[in-house]
Amino acid sequence: SATTCASDDIKIEHVNLVREGLRGQYLTVVGTLFNSCDRPEGVKLHIVLQDGDGQAISTSDPWPAGTQNIPPRSEYSFTINAPAEYRPAKSLQVTVAEVMEW
């Protein structure tokens, strides 16, 4: 139906790989997405952490809002912790993997 939301209706406005801790041992993915749909949607992301050569070293598929829907026509900021063993990550790619109304 025309009211169905698609992955393309969720825009990733910006995303950063942030290092924290004394030795930069904690990695977090911080970003903002925008639900451009006319209805609330849950969003699943696909995150690929890459090393200095652009090779994938870790992937994850988190739901940044958990089981909550992101309200229609609104922005949602998120922080996702990356496991410490992926410290060598230098860059990342984030895409919208799935949308679903909870």
N, C-alpha and C positions, 0 to 999 in steps of 0.2 A: 504494500500500500504506500501511498505518498507520504504517510507519516513515519515510515520506517527510517531509522537512522542507519547510516553506514559509517565505516571507519573513516572515510574521507570527510565526514562532517565534523570530526574532532581534529582541531588544529593544534599542533605542538608549537606554542608561541616561542618559547626558548627553553634551552636545557643546558646545564653545565655539570661538569665533573668537579666536585669540590673535595679537597684534601684537608683533613683535620687531624688533630693530635700532634704531639711534639715531633714525631718523625714522619708525619703525613701518612700514618698507618691506617687511618679511617677514611674510606672513600664514600661519598654520598653523591647520588644523582639528584640534582635539584632542578625543578622546572615548573613551567606553567602550561596548561593546556586550556583550550576553549571549546566548549560544547556549543556548536552553531546550530544544533537541532532545536525543534520546537517542543521537545519533550525531554524529561530527565533520562540520562543514560549512565550506565556503569561502563568504565573504560578499562581495557586491558592493554598494556604497553608491551612492546618487545624491545629489550635493551641489549645491545651488543657492546661490550667493553673491548677496546682494541689496544694492542701494544704500539710501540713507536713505529713499527713497520706497517701498521694498519691491519695486522692479523687479529682475528677474533680470539680472545683468551677467556671470555666468559659471556654467557647469555642468561637472561632471565625474562620472565613474562609476568610481571607484577600487575595487580589491580591497585593503582595508587590511592583510590578512594575506598578500597576494601569493598564491602558489599553495599556501599552507599551510592546512590545515583548522583551524578553531577547535574545541578539544575539547568534547565534550558537557557541558551543564550548567556552563559556565564563562564567566568574564568575559574580555574581550579589550580592552585599551587600545590606542589608535592615535593616530598623529600623521600628518597628511597636509599636505604643503607646497602652498600655493596660489601661483600665479604672481604675481610682484611687480606686474604691471600691474593687478591687481584690488585695489589699495590702497583705492579708495573703498568697498569692501564694508563694510557696517555690520551686516549680519545674515546668517544662513544658515538653510537648511532641509536636513535630512539624513533620507533615507528608505532603507530596505533595498530594493534593486532586484532582487536575485537571490540565490539560494543554490544551491550546487553542491558535491558532494563531489569533491575532487581525487583 
